[in-house]
């Protein structure tokens, strides 16, 4: 049965499904890459600091730490941007590829320190690089601007932790901010690589293969689980479209896990058969077009959440958990970023930034 026979009139259908299909399928979005295209453009997004650049960055971070202390003392951004100004051309290049290119960047050879005793230095380094790209936003309801990610499971206590704080694989998804920044302090003994896939490409492939699903992709609102991080009185889920196109830029918000768990949230709309089919098709195309990128100590992976999905392969740590895999994470509101519809921001706008992040559910 055709899409027009099973759905009432919608903007996509009334505009002409074939015209919408042709527009999306032929849209020249540089973030719509396949693995071969991504590899061919490696010189654009894979940035390796020279020894001199790494030494300069270490020097200015040490000086900044002396002047400003720890990033969390004041949440200062502008001063850190000034201190690291000698490396501004590198950050400008990264900004361009994130918003106007393939949507990812990897900076290698950062002068990180792998000992837990030196984590203040590493956190200041990540904060300073983030200051050149935008404004950090809250990651968790109780308040968290910079997070440490490691395998925190404790089988003796049956400790319940977030999926990112285990060694298990993470399915492809987007986070709730413009940018995701992941700094590798210590790599895993085995595994722990980043899986990435172009969500812009997924949208274009759906237009080519399953145009009947475009009204659902572009117009339906899907419930996302808020992981009990909603302000008092709000629903335990929020509604958002999966895809929007503004000024010829495809923007996607996607997490199959959060959509699935939201189905048990009180009052959440239940998925229709067509919506479930769309999610299955989305997952299939994302998996077939993905690439695995190794993640080593001193690497910083930066991802535009509206263009690129990310996940993680499972990993194995050494017996000494103190030496186990450790990442530092920032969520950023990107400077000079694309326009977004209100539902993509989840209506947060409570942290003075107005783009993404998790609303504070408790006093900071």
matplotlib code that plots the C-alpha trace (Angstrom):
import matplotlib.pyplot as plt

x = [0.0, 1.4, 2.3, -0.4, -3.0, -1.9, -1.3, -3.4, -2.1, 1.2, 3.6, 5.9, 3.1, 1.4, 4.7, 5.0, 6.8, 8.8, 10.1, 11.1, 12.8, 14.8, 15.8, 17.2, 18.8, 20.7, 21.5, 25.2, 25.9, 29.6, 28.8, 27.0, 30.0, 30.6, 33.8, 35.7, 34.9, 35.8, 39.2, 39.9, 39.4, 41.6, 43.9, 41.0, 39.8, 42.8, 45.0, 48.3, 50.2, 53.9, 56.3, 56.7, 53.0, 52.5, 55.2, 53.7, 50.3, 51.8, 53.6, 50.5, 48.3, 50.9, 50.9, 47.2, 46.9, 49.2, 47.2, 43.6, 43.9, 41.6, 38.9, 36.2, 37.3, 35.6, 34.3, 36.3, 36.2, 37.4, 40.7, 41.5, 40.8, 43.3, 46.0, 45.8, 45.6, 49.0, 47.3, 44.1, 44.7, 44.5, 41.2, 39.8, 40.6, 38.8, 35.8, 35.4, 35.5, 33.1, 30.4, 31.2, 32.9, 32.6, 31.4, 34.2, 37.8, 40.5, 43.4, 46.4, 49.6, 48.1, 50.5, 48.3, 49.6, 48.5, 48.8, 45.7, 47.8, 47.9, 44.3, 43.9, 46.3, 44.5, 41.1, 42.5, 43.8, 40.4, 38.7, 41.1, 40.6, 36.8, 37.0, 38.1, 35.1, 32.2, 30.7, 30.5, 27.0, 25.7, 25.8, 23.9, 20.9, 22.9, 25.4, 28.4, 30.4, 33.4, 33.1, 35.5, 34.5, 35.8, 34.7, 33.1, 31.3, 31.7, 30.4, 30.7, 28.1, 26.0, 26.6, 24.3, 26.2, 25.6, 26.4, 29.3, 30.8, 31.1, 33.4, 30.4, 29.8, 27.7, 25.3, 25.4, 23.7, 23.9, 24.4, 22.3, 24.6, 26.1, 29.5, 30.9, 34.6, 36.3, 39.9, 41.7, 44.0, 44.6, 43.6, 42.2, 44.4, 42.1, 39.2, 37.5, 37.7, 35.2, 32.5, 31.2, 28.6, 27.2, 23.6, 23.3, 24.2, 21.6, 18.9, 19.9, 19.9, 16.4, 15.3, 16.7, 15.6, 12.5, 10.9, 7.6, 9.3, 10.2, 7.0, 7.7, 11.4, 10.8, 7.5, 6.8, 7.7, 9.4, 9.6, 13.2, 13.8, 15.2, 16.9, 15.2, 17.0, 13.9, 13.0, 10.2, 6.8, 8.1, 7.4, 10.1, 10.5, 10.7, 9.4, 11.5, 11.7, 14.6, 15.6, 15.2, 16.7, 17.4, 19.4, 20.3, 21.9, 20.7, 20.5, 19.7, 18.9, 19.0, 19.3, 17.5, 18.1, 16.5, 13.5, 13.1, 13.3, 10.9, 8.2, 7.9, 7.7, 4.3, 2.3, 4.8, 3.3, 3.7, 5.6, 3.6, 4.5, 5.8, 7.9, 9.5, 10.2, 11.9, 14.1, 15.1, 15.9, 17.9, 19.9, 20.6, 21.9, 23.9, 25.7, 26.5, 28.0, 30.0, 33.8, 35.9, 38.5, 41.2, 41.5, 44.8, 46.3, 46.6, 43.8, 40.9, 37.8, 35.3, 31.9, 29.1, 26.1, 23.8, 25.8, 27.6, 26.5, 29.0, 29.4, 32.1, 33.5, 33.8, 37.1, 39.2, 41.3, 44.4, 44.1, 45.2, 42.1, 44.1, 45.7, 42.4, 40.9, 40.0, 38.4, 37.5, 34.2, 32.9, 29.6, 29.8, 27.4, 29.3, 30.1, 28.6, 26.5, 23.6, 20.1, 18.0, 14.3, 13.2, 12.5, 16.1, 17.2, 14.7, 13.5, 16.4, 17.7, 18.4, 22.2, 22.7, 23.8, 20.5, 21.8, 21.6, 22.7, 20.7, 18.6, 19.7, 17.4, 19.1, 20.8, 24.4]
y = [0.0, 3.4, 6.1, 8.4, 5.6, 5.0, 8.6, 11.7, 14.8, 16.0, 18.8, 16.3, 14.5, 17.7, 19.1, 16.1, 13.0, 12.6, 16.2, 15.7, 12.4, 14.0, 17.0, 14.8, 12.2, 14.8, 17.2, 18.1, 17.7, 17.2, 15.3, 12.6, 10.3, 6.6, 4.9, 5.2, 8.9, 9.6, 7.9, 9.8, 13.0, 12.0, 14.9, 17.3, 15.7, 13.8, 16.5, 15.4, 18.0, 18.3, 17.8, 21.6, 22.2, 19.6, 21.2, 24.6, 23.4, 21.7, 25.0, 27.2, 24.7, 24.7, 28.5, 28.7, 26.2, 28.5, 31.6, 30.2, 27.0, 24.1, 24.6, 23.9, 26.7, 29.3, 27.6, 30.3, 30.0, 33.3, 33.4, 29.8, 30.8, 33.7, 31.6, 29.0, 31.7, 30.6, 27.4, 29.1, 28.3, 24.6, 25.0, 27.1, 24.3, 21.8, 24.1, 24.3, 20.6, 19.9, 22.3, 22.6, 19.4, 15.7, 16.5, 14.8, 15.7, 13.7, 15.6, 13.4, 13.7, 15.9, 16.2, 14.4, 12.8, 9.2, 9.2, 9.7, 12.2, 14.5, 14.4, 18.1, 19.0, 16.8, 18.2, 21.8, 20.8, 19.5, 22.5, 24.9, 23.2, 23.2, 27.0, 27.6, 25.7, 26.8, 26.7, 23.6, 22.5, 20.3, 16.6, 15.3, 16.3, 16.8, 18.9, 17.8, 19.9, 17.6, 13.8, 11.0, 7.8, 4.4, 0.9, 1.7, -1.6, -3.2, -6.8, -7.0, -4.3, -4.9, -1.2, 0.3, 2.6, 4.3, 2.3, 4.6, 3.7, 0.0, -1.9, -3.0, -1.9, 1.2, 1.2, 4.1, 7.2, 11.0, 12.9, 15.9, 18.7, 20.3, 18.7, 15.7, 15.8, 12.7, 12.8, 9.5, 9.6, 5.8, 3.4, 0.0, -3.1, -4.4, -2.8, 0.5, 2.0, 4.5, 3.5, 6.4, 6.6, 9.5, 10.2, 12.6, 9.6, 7.5, 10.1, 10.2, 6.5, 6.3, 8.8, 6.6, 3.2, 3.8, 7.2, 5.9, 6.4, 10.0, 11.5, 9.4, 10.4, 14.1, 14.7, 12.2, 13.0, 10.2, 9.9, 9.8, 8.6, 11.4, 8.9, 10.5, 13.8, 16.0, 19.0, 18.5, 18.3, 17.5, 14.2, 11.5, 11.6, 14.3, 14.4, 15.2, 14.6, 12.4, 14.6, 18.2, 20.0, 23.7, 25.7, 22.5, 21.0, 17.6, 17.4, 14.2, 13.3, 9.6, 7.0, 3.7, 2.8, 5.9, 5.6, 1.9, 2.6, 5.5, 3.0, 2.1, 5.7, 6.7, 8.6, 8.1, 7.6, 4.1, 3.5, 2.6, -0.3, 2.3, 4.1, 0.8, -0.1, 3.2, 2.7, -0.8, 0.6, 3.5, 1.1, -1.2, 1.6, 3.2, -0.1, -0.8, 2.6, 2.9, 3.0, 2.1, 4.6, 3.5, 5.6, 5.9, 7.8, 11.5, 11.3, 13.8, 12.8, 15.6, 14.8, 17.0, 15.2, 16.4, 14.9, 11.9, 8.9, 7.4, 4.2, 2.1, -1.4, -3.5, -3.3, -5.2, -3.5, -4.9, -6.6, -3.4, -1.3, 1.8, 1.6, 0.9, 2.8, 6.4, 9.1, 12.7, 14.1, 17.5, 18.5, 21.8, 24.3, 25.1, 28.7, 29.9, 26.8, 25.8, 26.8, 24.2, 23.7, 24.0, 20.3, 19.4, 21.5, 19.7, 23.1, 23.1, 26.6, 26.8, 27.1, 30.4, 28.8, 27.9, 25.0, 21.5, 20.0, 18.3, 20.5, 20.8, 18.8, 19.8, 23.0, 23.2]
z = [0.0, -0.9, 1.7, 0.5, 1.1, 4.7, 5.9, 6.0, 4.4, 5.8, 4.7, 3.1, 1.2, 0.1, -1.1, -3.3, -2.0, -5.2, -5.0, -1.3, -2.2, -5.1, -3.0, -0.1, -2.3, -4.3, -1.5, -1.5, 2.2, 2.8, 6.0, 3.9, 3.6, 3.3, 4.7, 1.4, 1.0, 4.7, 4.3, 1.1, 3.0, 6.0, 5.5, 6.3, 9.6, 11.0, 12.5, 14.1, 16.2, 15.5, 18.4, 18.5, 18.5, 21.3, 23.4, 22.9, 24.0, 27.1, 27.9, 27.6, 29.6, 32.4, 32.4, 32.3, 35.2, 37.2, 36.4, 36.5, 38.6, 37.8, 35.1, 37.7, 40.0, 37.8, 34.6, 32.8, 29.0, 27.5, 29.5, 28.5, 24.9, 25.2, 26.8, 24.0, 21.2, 19.7, 18.5, 17.3, 13.6, 14.3, 16.2, 13.4, 10.9, 13.2, 13.6, 9.8, 9.2, 12.1, 10.8, 7.1, 6.3, 7.3, 10.8, 12.7, 13.7, 15.4, 16.9, 17.7, 19.7, 22.4, 25.3, 27.9, 31.1, 31.8, 35.6, 37.7, 39.7, 36.6, 35.6, 36.5, 33.7, 31.2, 32.2, 31.8, 28.4, 27.2, 28.6, 26.9, 23.5, 24.0, 24.7, 21.1, 19.7, 21.9, 25.4, 27.6, 28.5, 31.3, 30.7, 33.7, 35.8, 39.0, 37.1, 35.2, 32.6, 32.3, 32.8, 33.4, 31.6, 32.6, 33.5, 36.9, 37.5, 40.9, 40.8, 44.6, 45.1, 42.0, 41.2, 38.6, 36.3, 33.0, 29.8, 29.0, 32.4, 31.5, 29.1, 27.0, 23.4, 22.7, 19.8, 17.4, 18.7, 19.1, 22.3, 23.5, 22.4, 19.3, 19.8, 21.6, 22.7, 23.9, 25.0, 25.5, 28.5, 28.6, 25.9, 26.6, 26.6, 23.8, 21.9, 22.8, 19.4, 18.1, 15.7, 13.5, 10.8, 8.8, 9.9, 6.9, 4.6, 6.4, 5.6, 2.0, 1.6, 3.2, 0.6, -2.2, -0.9, 1.2, 0.2, 1.7, 5.2, 4.6, 6.2, 9.3, 9.4, 8.9, 10.6, 13.3, 16.9, 18.8, 22.6, 24.1, 27.6, 29.9, 32.2, 35.2, 34.5, 34.0, 36.1, 38.7, 37.0, 33.5, 31.7, 32.0, 28.2, 25.6, 22.0, 19.0, 15.3, 14.1, 11.2, 10.1, 7.0, 7.3, 4.8, 2.9, 6.1, 7.3, 11.1, 13.0, 16.6, 17.2, 20.0, 19.5, 23.1, 24.5, 22.1, 23.2, 26.9, 26.6, 25.7, 29.3, 30.5, 31.9, 29.2, 26.4, 22.9, 21.7, 18.5, 15.4, 13.1, 10.6, 13.1, 14.3, 10.7, 10.1, 13.2, 11.9, 8.4, 10.0, 12.1, 9.2, 6.9, 9.7, 10.5, 6.9, 6.3, 9.5, 10.1, 13.1, 14.2, 16.6, 19.8, 21.4, 24.3, 23.3, 20.8, 20.9, 18.9, 18.2, 16.7, 15.4, 16.9, 14.1, 11.3, 12.7, 14.9, 17.3, 19.2, 20.8, 20.5, 23.7, 25.5, 27.9, 30.7, 32.3, 35.7, 37.4, 37.1, 38.0, 34.6, 32.8, 29.9, 30.8, 28.7, 29.4, 27.9, 27.1, 25.6, 23.7, 22.2, 19.0, 18.2, 14.9, 14.6, 12.3, 13.2, 15.0, 15.6, 19.2, 19.8, 18.8, 21.8, 24.0, 25.2, 27.7, 27.5, 31.2, 31.3, 29.7, 26.4, 24.8, 22.7, 24.0, 27.3, 30.1, 32.3, 35.9, 38.2, 41.4, 42.6, 41.4]

ax = plt.figure().add_subplot(projection="3d")
ax.plot(x, y, z, "-o")
ax.set_aspect("equal")
plt.show()
